[in-house]
Amino acid sequence: MNPHLIKKLLLSKTRPGQLWLSVIGSGIGLCIMMLGVQLWVDVRSLMQEKEMLGRNYVVISKKITLLHSLSGAPRFSDPEIQELMALKSVDDIGKFTPSRFKASMSMNAQMGSMGGQLFKTDLFFESVPNRFVDIEADAWQWQPGDPHVPVIVPSEFIKQYNHAFASGQNMPVIPENLLKSLRFELLLSGNEKSDRYKGVIAGFSNRIQAILVPEPFMQYANSRYAPGGEAAPSRLILHAENPASPELLNHLKEKQIETAEDKVKEGKTRLLLEVVMLLLALLGAFIVALSMMGFLQYNQLLAYRSAYEIQTLHRLGYTQGNMVLPYFRFALRNLGIALALSTGLFAALEAGIVGLFSQNGFNLPLHGWPWSLLCAFLAAMLMGWLCYRSIKNQVGRLAN
């Protein structure tokens, strides 16, 4: 018998309504799974960017009480730092090194001519290990004899200067890109010594709210202008996988250690987003599993309705493979339709989600779509293989 006639005979009892419900259900399940994978990858990537929730650096200090007004700011001992480092959620710890000398900064004549007057102010420097600084390493180098000292300024400091101080003091407002091109003079004094250095702004930090200089310069300046040993740090910077982990928060509360509240909120928001993304991916996988069961059941019922035809063809000498092939090709065609439907629906929903994020100021990196397509293709391949095994077993039972 012609293979086309065998196909027509075996597939004569298809029911279009049930077929399309099965195909559409499979397509929707695959689409939800693709969206879950896409959002999981992209949102995690978005949270890891410097300007987003992925900033896992937390600055901590001990709570100051009335007693400390006489004894000075409380400091962290080495055992306390080791306790923090032993926490599972803490990956790394850096110490703030404060300047122990007098420092002032003045703008040069070029800068003064812009506003009609010179600008001079006292400063307080700090330094942290280079691995905690959020600017390019090439711009953050210093060694004795270098003509310029790089300085990092908090971004919030520039905003307050431009919007509050400058307008009230009749000073010029200064954009960040212009500040990087300006040079200023640093006057450091102490230990009966006084020197002038040329300063340059190497960058602006959203991570650390302090005026920073490189660690080598801080060590050199402290030893020159304030010899007498290194004091224990009063502030630490932590790198934590999740700043809102219960382990870390409970330890900070127990030891009366303060941290920026926004970091804790960011950590909790990040954890909530990750849970939501994971639940969405699991929901998609669950729906795919349900649609897979429905798809398999439809193909089994289709073979069961043709039990008489299968038994007749078997008696006529047709092999099991001859009878399985039409069903398998039919299942593959329907899977192809479901995959195409899910891909089109996914593209439309993805465009809407990207637009929604963009309206709220978040630009998704769109790294997840290749993984989404790969997962959908692998899920369709799994469904096809299960269909083949199911149909083969069903035809084998009906033929005997």
N, C-alpha and C positions, 0 to 999 in steps of 0.2 A: 504494500500500500504506500502511496505517496506520503512523504513526511508531512506535507502540508495538510493532507486529509487526516492524518493521525492527530495533528495539532487541533484541527477544527473539530474533530470528534471529541477529544478529551476536554477541550475548553468550551464546549457548547453550553455548559450549564453555569457559566459565570453570571453573577448578579451585579450589574453596574453600580447600584446604590451601595452595596456592601464594599465593593471594590474601591470606590472613591473615598468612602469613609476610612478605609484602611490606609489608602495612599495619603490622604490629607492628614490623618492622625500621625503617620510616620513623618511626614514633612514638618508638621508643627513641633513634634518631639525633637527632631534633629535641629530645627531652628532655635528652640529654647536652649538646647545644649550648646550650640554655637555661640549664642549670646552670652551664656554663662562663662564659657572659656574666654571669649573676647573681653568681657568686662573684668574678669579675674586678672588676665595678663596686663591689660591697659591701665586699670586703676592701680594695681600694684606698682607698675612702672611709673605712673604719675605721682604716687606717694613717695617714691624714692628720689624724685628731683629735689634740688636744693631749696626751691621756693615753695615746696608743697609739704604735705604732712609727713614726708619721709625724713624730716630733719630730726634724727634721733640723738642729737647732742643736747645735753641738759647741764646747765650751770647751777651748782648748789652751794649753799653757805649755811652756817649754823645760825639759829635764831638768836637775835641779840636781845638781851634783857637789861634791866636797870643796873645790875651788877657789872656788866661789861662796859658801862660808861666810865668806870674807873680803871679797869684792867685792860681795856682795848678789845678789839674784835676777836671773838673766839676762833680758834684755829683747829685744823685737822691734824691729829697725830698719825704716825705711821701705822699703828695697829688699827685705827679707824679706817684708814684708806685701804688696808688689807681686807677688812670686813666688807667694805663696799665691793672690792674687786672679787671677793668670793661669791657674790650674788650671781645666780645663773643669768639674769637678765642684763648684767653689765659686761660689756665687751672690753672696754678700755677706760682708763682714767688719766687725765692730765692735770697738772698743778698750775695754778695761776702764780706767777712770780711778780710781786709788786715792786715798783721803783722805791728805793729808800733815799732818794736825793731830791733836791728841788729842781723843777723843770718849768720852763716857760716857752711859749711859741710866739713869734711875730712874723707877720707877712712882710714880704720885701716891698720895695718901692713900686715895682710893677703892679703888684696887687693893690697897693694903697692908692695908686692913681685912679683906679676904677671907681673907688668910692669917695675919693677926696681926703681920706685919712688912713693912717696905719691901724692895723689890728694887732693887739697883743693880749695874751691871756696865759694864766698859769695852767699847767697840765699835770695829770697823773697817769703814768704809763703802767701797763701790765704786759706780761708775755705768757704765752702758752706753747707747748710743743708744736712743731710745725705741722704734724699730722692732724691737728684740730683746726687749722686755719683754712677758711673756705675761699682762698684765692690761688692763682697759679704759683707753683713753687719757684719758678724763675724770677718772679717779682718779689720774692720774700727771702732774699739772701743778704747777709752782711758779714763782713770780717774787718778787723782793724785795718785802717787805711783807706777804706771805701769812702768816696767823696759824699755819698748821700746815705741817709738813714731812712729806710722804708717804714711807713706808718699805715696802719689799718684803722679806719674810722667807722664807727657804727652808722649804718644807714639812717637810723632814727635820729641820730645827732645832727646830721645834715638837714633832715626835714625840719627839726625844731629850730635850727639856726635860720633857715630860709623863711619859715612861716611865722616865727615868733620873735626871735632875737633881732634879725636884720631889720625888719620893719620898724621895731621899736627904737632901735639905736641909729637909724638913718644909715645903715650899712647896705652894701649891694648884695642881692641874692646871687647865689652861685650854683650853677648846674654841676652835677657830679663829673661829667666828662671834662669840664673846664678845670675843676679842682685837681684832677690827675695831672694836668699839664703845669700846674703852678709849683713854685718852690718857696719854701719858708725857712725860717731860721729857728733852731732849737738852742736854748741856753740852759746848760746843765751845770749845777754847782753843788758843792758839798766837800767836806774833808779839806777845807781851805783851798779848793781848786775850782776853777770855772772855765768852761770851754763852750765854744759855739760849733754847731753842726748844721749842715744843710739837710733839710727834711723833704721828703717827697711822699705823696699819698699813693700807696701801692694798690689800694682797693677799698671797698666798702663791705662791711660784714652785716648780714642779717642773723648770724648765728650767735655772736658774742657781743654784748653791749658794753664794750670797753675799748679804750684807745690802746692799740697793741703795737709793740715793736718786736723785732726778732729776738729770740732767746739769746743768741750769742751777744747781741748788743746790750741786752739787759744785764747779762752776767758781767760783761766788761764794765758797764757804767756803774753797777752796784759796787763792784770791787774797787773802782777808781774813786768814786765820790762818797761811798758809804761802806767802807770796809768794816768787818766785824762779824761775819757769819751770816748764814741764810736762815731766815725765820720760817717756821712752818706755815703752810698756805692757809689762808682764810676762805679761799674759794677753790672749787674743783670743777672740772668739766668732764662729764661722763658721756660715753657713747653706749647707749642702751638699745637693744633690739626693739623693745617696747617701753617707752618712758612711763606708761600707765600700768605696767605689770603690778599685780597686787604685792608680789614679793618686794619690789623696789619701793613702792609707796608705803608699805607697812614699815619697812626699815627706816625710811626717812622720817616718818611720823614718830616712831619709837625713839629715834636719836635727836628729835627736834631739829631737823635739817630742813631748810626752806629751798624751794625751787620755783621756777616760773610756772604760774598756774596755766598759762596757755599751752605749755608743753604737755602737761598732764591731759588737758582737754584734747589736744591733737592726738596724743597716744590713744585715748579712749575712742576718738572718732575713727582713727585708723583701724583699731581692733574691730569696731562695729562694722566698718565697711568690708573688712576681710571676711567677717562672719556672713554678712549679707551676700557677698560674691560667692562664697563657698556654698551657701544654701541654694543660691540660684543655679550653680553648676550641678549640684546634687539633684535639684528638682528637674533640671533638663535631662540628666542621666536616668532618673526615675521614669519620666515620661517617655524617653526613648525605649526603656525596657518594656513599658506597658504597650507602646505602639508596636514594638517588635513581637510581643506575644500575640497581639491582635493580627499582625501581618502573617505570622506563622499559622495561626488558627484559621484564617481565611483560606490560605493555600491548602491546608489539610482538609477543610470542608469541601473545597473545590475538587480535590481528588476523591473524597468520599462520595460526593454526588455522582461521580463517574465510575463507581465501583463496577457496574455491569460492563461498561466499555473496556475497563482495564482487564477484567477477567477474560472477556472475549478476545482481546488482542493477545493476551498471554497464551490462550489456547491455540491461537493461530500461529504461534511461534515467535512473537515479538519479545525481545529481551526487555529486562527491567530498565536498562539504559535508554532504549527507544521510547519508553513511556515517561521516564523521568524528565528527559530533555525538554519537551514542550512546556511542562510546568515550570522548570527552572528558568527557561528563557522568559516565560511570562512573568515570573517573579522578579527577574533582573530588570525587565522593562519597567515594571511598576516601581522598583526601587530607584531606578534612574529618574523617573518622574518625581518621586518624593524628594530625592536629593536636589533636583533642579528647583522644585517648589521651595524647599527650605533655604536654598542659597539666595533665591530672589527675595524671599520674605526677610531673610537675614540682612541682605544689603539695604533694603528699605528701612528696616528698624534701626540698623546701625547708623544710617544717615540721620535719622531723627534723634537718636541718642547723642551723637556727636554734636548736632546742632543745639540740643538742650544743654550739654556741658559747656559749649562755646558761649551761649548766652549768659551763663553764670561765671564766666571768666576762666574756665578750665579747658585747655586744649589737649584732648586725648592723643597720645602718641601713635595709636593704631598699630601697635606691634603684634596684636593678638589675632588679626584676621587669618594669617597663614596657619596658625595653630587651630583656629576654629574650623577652617576648611579641612585640615588634616584629620581632626577628630571626627567630623561628620563623614568623611570618606571612609575612615576605619570602621565607624559604626555601621555604615551601609554595607561594607564588605563582610562584617560579622553577621549582619542580618541575612545577606545573601548566602553565606556558608551554612547558617542555621536552617535557612529555607531548603537548601539542597539536602541536608541531612534529614530534615523532617519529611520532605516529599519522598525521598528515597525510601525511608522506613514505611511511610504510609502506603506507597505503591506496592512495596514488597509484601505488606500484610494483606492488601486487597487482592493481589494477584494469586496468592496461595489459597 
